[in-house]
């Protein structure tokens, strides 16, 4: 099973970005998605941004993850 995680782009340098994923900052590659800017919301999988999200889509995903955590008593 594959799991993509939503995050927010904090900085971009060349083909790499720093993305905030739930308070954890990770360097990821941008080879698969073009036209990203600082502040954009994205889906990260296996160290690559695989999709750009709207702010509304990102908020929906953040809420779903939080609800899942509560349901599983995390």
Buried (B, 14 or more C-beta within 10 A) or exposed (E): EEEBBBBBBEEBEEEBBBBEBEEEEBEBBBEEBEEBEEEBBBBBBEEBBBBBBEEEBBEEBBEEBEEEEEEEEE
